[in-house]
């Protein structure tokens, strides 16, 4: 049984065009896990060993008390689906990895808030969307992320215009960019609960980024096998 690949539910958009899903599927497969798609149109598999909350559309602003106008374009079905998935995974002590929107949603689930748009607040970093490693981030010493990457500095891609503002209960910021915006979070609990603002699934050709998925799969295997 211990040799079976851990099953990791990967959430995202329900549309047929879902490059993030396929990139995450590959990254998890390379790390030794088995990814299963989960969206409002793709029922959550059971049982699962871990959860990956994918990137994509903005989170509805009223979910985090933003001053921005009520967002009529938000995918509220996805918001509700993923918030319920996070709540269930945390209650079951299952490993959770959030990517971009997913990291923000982990923070929102813990009562945190977001910048609804950081475009006009950036000074040292660019607003240009770039799928390649274009932005340096500094990782907090003695964090889970520093242990995963065995480094304090990392170059990442940038596809976001929202970011974590106030941290949720039990959430710590573990990486920031040159503008001071949060680039990674993790829960102050022994379980693997990590969120990154960048998209490591699009960088899985880099050994450094594959470490994050290996860490997720290892945590899922350890939790499943009772370690």
Kinemage of the C-alpha trace (Angstrom):
@kinemage 1
@onewidth
@group {chain A} dominant
@subgroup {mainchain}
@vectorlist {calphas} color= white
{ca unk a 1} P 0.000 0.000 0.000
{ca unk a 2} L 2.799 2.429 0.880
{ca unk a 3} L 4.153 2.101 -2.654
{ca unk a 4} L 0.968 3.488 -4.257
{ca unk a 5} L 1.097 7.050 -5.496
{ca unk a 6} L -0.644 9.515 -3.154
{ca unk a 7} L -3.859 10.923 -4.628
{ca unk a 8} L -3.900 14.723 -4.765
{ca unk a 9} L -7.048 16.609 -5.735
{ca unk a 10} L -6.238 19.593 -7.963
{ca unk a 11} L -8.849 22.341 -8.116
{ca unk a 12} L -9.234 24.928 -10.841
{ca unk a 13} L -11.516 26.267 -13.529
{ca unk a 14} L -14.184 23.889 -14.768
{ca unk a 15} L -13.629 24.816 -18.425
{ca unk a 16} L -12.149 22.473 -21.006
{ca unk a 17} L -9.267 24.897 -21.607
{ca unk a 18} L -7.308 24.358 -18.399
{ca unk a 19} L -3.532 24.541 -18.971
{ca unk a 20} L -2.941 24.973 -15.232
{ca unk a 21} L -4.542 21.599 -14.572
{ca unk a 22} L -2.350 19.783 -17.097
{ca unk a 23} L 0.792 21.527 -15.846
{ca unk a 24} L -0.066 20.590 -12.243
{ca unk a 25} L -0.866 17.023 -13.318
{ca unk a 26} L 2.588 16.709 -14.868
{ca unk a 27} L 4.384 18.314 -11.918
{ca unk a 28} L 2.659 15.999 -9.444
{ca unk a 29} L 3.309 12.948 -11.623
{ca unk a 30} L 7.004 13.820 -11.843
{ca unk a 31} L 7.047 14.099 -8.048
{ca unk a 32} L 5.544 10.631 -7.601
{ca unk a 33} L 1.907 11.540 -6.975
{ca unk a 34} L -1.363 11.074 -8.823
{ca unk a 35} L -3.373 14.199 -9.627
{ca unk a 36} L -7.164 14.075 -9.909
{ca unk a 37} L -9.097 17.072 -11.213
{ca unk a 38} L -11.686 18.622 -8.883
{ca unk a 39} L -13.981 21.525 -9.845
{ca unk a 40} L -17.668 22.367 -9.412
{ca unk a 41} L -18.168 20.201 -12.530
{ca unk a 42} L -15.695 17.501 -11.508
{ca unk a 43} L -16.749 16.059 -8.114
{ca unk a 44} L -14.126 15.899 -5.387
{ca unk a 45} L -12.619 12.397 -5.402
{ca unk a 46} L -12.679 10.320 -2.247
{ca unk a 47} L -10.523 9.500 -0.537
{ca unk a 48} L -7.703 11.971 -1.201
{ca unk a 49} L -4.281 12.223 0.387
{ca unk a 50} L -3.744 15.912 -0.281
{ca unk a 51} L -5.112 19.041 -1.942
{ca unk a 52} L -3.727 21.540 -4.435
{ca unk a 53} L -5.729 24.734 -4.909
{ca unk a 54} L -4.860 26.030 -8.371
{ca unk a 55} L -4.583 29.504 -9.811
{ca unk a 56} L -6.980 31.403 -12.026
{ca unk a 57} L -9.734 33.959 -11.629
{ca unk a 58} L -9.883 36.630 -8.930
{ca unk a 59} L -11.592 35.761 -5.662
{ca unk a 60} L -14.881 37.575 -5.036
{ca unk a 61} L -14.000 40.786 -3.222
{ca unk a 62} L -16.773 40.522 -0.621
{ca unk a 63} L -15.212 37.309 0.699
{ca unk a 64} L -12.346 39.301 2.178
{ca unk a 65} L -13.956 42.663 2.900
{ca unk a 66} L -12.157 44.573 0.170
{ca unk a 67} L -13.041 48.200 -0.514
{ca unk a 68} L -13.364 47.356 -4.213
{ca unk a 69} L -16.835 47.348 -5.746
{ca unk a 70} L -18.916 44.171 -5.542
{ca unk a 71} L -17.583 41.784 -8.170
{ca unk a 72} L -20.346 40.505 -10.424
{ca unk a 73} L -17.874 38.616 -12.610
{ca unk a 74} L -16.458 36.365 -9.861
{ca unk a 75} L -16.772 32.601 -10.176
{ca unk a 76} L -18.723 32.162 -6.957
{ca unk a 77} L -19.326 28.456 -7.523
{ca unk a 78} L -15.573 27.910 -7.652
{ca unk a 79} L -14.959 30.150 -4.631
{ca unk a 80} L -17.437 28.149 -2.553
{ca unk a 81} L -16.168 24.802 -3.825
{ca unk a 82} L -12.541 25.580 -3.014
{ca unk a 83} L -13.236 27.163 0.365
{ca unk a 84} L -15.155 24.020 1.352
{ca unk a 85} L -12.273 21.874 0.065
{ca unk a 86} L -9.744 23.830 2.135
{ca unk a 87} L -11.907 23.603 5.248
{ca unk a 88} L -12.316 19.830 4.839
{ca unk a 89} L -8.613 19.235 4.133
{ca unk a 90} L -7.533 21.254 7.164
{ca unk a 91} L -10.059 19.515 9.393
{ca unk a 92} L -8.679 16.169 8.212
{ca unk a 93} L -5.041 17.331 8.579
{ca unk a 94} L -4.390 16.717 4.885
{ca unk a 95} L -1.475 18.517 3.181
{ca unk a 96} L -2.526 21.597 1.202
{ca unk a 97} L -0.631 23.562 -1.440
{ca unk a 98} L -2.081 26.796 -2.835
{ca unk a 99} L -0.850 28.304 -6.092
{ca unk a 100} L -1.398 32.033 -6.809
{ca unk a 101} L -5.175 32.379 -6.322
{ca unk a 102} L -4.927 29.225 -4.208
{ca unk a 103} L -2.454 30.848 -1.812
{ca unk a 104} L -4.725 33.882 -1.534
{ca unk a 105} L -7.730 31.645 -0.842
{ca unk a 106} L -5.910 29.810 1.957
{ca unk a 107} L -5.346 33.208 3.554
{ca unk a 108} L -8.961 34.259 3.033
{ca unk a 109} L -10.167 30.957 4.517
{ca unk a 110} L -8.187 31.854 7.653
{ca unk a 111} L -9.855 35.278 7.880
{ca unk a 112} L -7.164 37.221 6.039
{ca unk a 113} L -7.578 39.939 3.423
{ca unk a 114} L -6.169 40.729 -0.016
{ca unk a 115} L -5.123 43.646 -2.138
{ca unk a 116} L -7.737 43.587 -4.891
{ca unk a 117} L -5.204 45.148 -7.299
{ca unk a 118} L -1.538 45.899 -6.649
{ca unk a 119} L -0.809 47.320 -10.118
{ca unk a 120} L -0.521 50.939 -8.952
{ca unk a 121} L 1.379 49.991 -5.797
{ca unk a 122} L 4.344 48.321 -7.446
{ca unk a 123} L 7.583 50.269 -7.519
{ca unk a 124} L 10.466 47.798 -7.763
{ca unk a 125} L 8.659 45.008 -9.620
{ca unk a 126} L 6.922 44.946 -12.983
{ca unk a 127} L 3.215 44.703 -13.771
{ca unk a 128} L 4.052 42.720 -16.878
{ca unk a 129} L 2.772 39.146 -16.835
{ca unk a 130} L 5.655 36.709 -17.317
{ca unk a 131} L 5.436 32.921 -17.200
{ca unk a 132} L 9.236 32.657 -16.970
{ca unk a 133} L 11.452 33.186 -13.914
{ca unk a 134} L 11.612 36.964 -13.860
{ca unk a 135} L 11.294 38.059 -10.242
{ca unk a 136} L 13.557 37.462 -7.223
{ca unk a 137} L 11.926 36.644 -3.897
{ca unk a 138} L 13.451 36.447 -0.441
{ca unk a 139} L 12.500 33.444 1.684
{ca unk a 140} L 12.230 33.685 5.453
{ca unk a 141} L 14.889 31.892 7.437
{ca unk a 142} L 13.830 28.692 9.257
{ca unk a 143} L 10.557 28.486 7.326
{ca unk a 144} L 9.208 25.309 5.750
{ca unk a 145} L 9.790 26.937 2.357
{ca unk a 146} L 13.468 27.605 3.128
{ca unk a 147} L 13.876 23.943 4.082
{ca unk a 148} L 12.164 22.783 0.876
{ca unk a 149} L 14.297 24.920 -1.431
{ca unk a 150} L 17.470 24.841 0.691
{ca unk a 151} L 17.825 28.507 -0.232
{ca unk a 152} L 16.932 32.007 0.909
{ca unk a 153} L 16.641 33.459 -2.590
{ca unk a 154} L 14.602 32.242 -5.524
{ca unk a 155} L 13.569 33.534 -8.937
{ca unk a 156} L 9.906 33.007 -9.798
{ca unk a 157} L 7.372 33.906 -12.473
{ca unk a 158} L 4.676 36.541 -12.068
{ca unk a 159} L 1.081 36.240 -13.305
{ca unk a 160} L -0.871 38.041 -10.581
{ca unk a 161} L -2.332 41.450 -9.815
{ca unk a 162} L -3.756 40.567 -6.399
{ca unk a 163} L -1.796 39.705 -3.268
{ca unk a 164} L -2.125 38.882 0.411
{ca unk a 165} L -2.701 41.971 2.558
{ca unk a 166} L -3.573 41.120 6.183
{ca unk a 167} L -2.554 37.625 7.210
{ca unk a 168} L -5.233 35.239 8.397
{ca unk a 169} L -5.234 33.577 11.799
{ca unk a 170} L -2.373 31.115 12.135
{ca unk a 171} L -0.835 32.168 8.801
{ca unk a 172} L 2.759 33.403 8.421
{ca unk a 173} L 4.372 35.181 5.467
{ca unk a 174} L 7.473 33.244 4.412
{ca unk a 175} L 8.578 34.992 1.201
{ca unk a 176} L 8.349 38.513 -0.186
{ca unk a 177} L 9.338 40.294 -3.384
{ca unk a 178} L 11.279 43.540 -3.803
{ca unk a 179} L 8.113 45.592 -3.214
{ca unk a 180} L 7.449 43.757 0.033
{ca unk a 181} L 4.367 41.954 -1.269
{ca unk a 182} L 3.820 38.499 0.179
{ca unk a 183} L 5.014 35.793 -2.203
{ca unk a 184} L 4.502 32.763 0.040
{ca unk a 185} L 2.590 31.819 3.159
{ca unk a 186} L 2.411 28.802 5.418
{ca unk a 187} L 0.303 27.790 8.385
{ca unk a 188} L 1.731 27.902 11.898
{ca unk a 189} L 0.914 24.237 12.428
{ca unk a 190} L 2.912 21.043 11.930
{ca unk a 191} L 0.867 19.964 8.909
{ca unk a 192} L 1.962 20.882 5.377
{ca unk a 193} L -0.095 23.987 4.495
{ca unk a 194} L 1.815 26.158 2.033
{ca unk a 195} L 0.801 28.809 -0.479
{ca unk a 196} L 2.969 30.414 -3.158
{ca unk a 197} L 2.025 33.477 -5.174
{ca unk a 198} L 3.877 32.286 -8.271
{ca unk a 199} L 3.085 29.353 -10.599
{ca unk a 200} L 5.609 26.556 -9.969
{ca unk a 201} L 3.638 24.176 -12.201
{ca unk a 202} L 4.758 26.242 -15.211
{ca unk a 203} L 8.364 26.004 -14.013
{ca unk a 204} L 8.537 22.270 -13.328
{ca unk a 205} L 11.388 21.987 -15.833
{ca unk a 206} L 13.471 23.597 -13.071
{ca unk a 207} L 14.808 21.289 -10.402
{ca unk a 208} L 14.271 23.903 -7.696
{ca unk a 209} L 10.554 24.228 -8.438
{ca unk a 210} L 10.073 20.457 -8.586
{ca unk a 211} L 11.188 20.340 -4.946
{ca unk a 212} L 7.917 21.981 -3.934
{ca unk a 213} L 5.849 19.234 -5.556
{ca unk a 214} L 8.107 16.531 -4.141
{ca unk a 215} L 7.591 18.049 -0.691
{ca unk a 216} L 3.814 18.004 -1.192
{ca unk a 217} L 3.814 14.378 -2.355
{ca unk a 218} L 6.122 13.347 0.497
{ca unk a 219} L 3.836 15.035 3.033
{ca unk a 220} L 0.808 13.278 1.515
{ca unk a 221} L 2.545 9.899 1.662
{ca unk a 222} L 3.638 10.473 5.251
{ca unk a 223} L 0.127 11.519 6.332
{ca unk a 224} L -1.500 8.607 4.495
{ca unk a 225} L 0.870 5.988 5.873
{ca unk a 226} L 0.510 7.258 9.427
{ca unk a 227} L 3.977 8.730 9.783
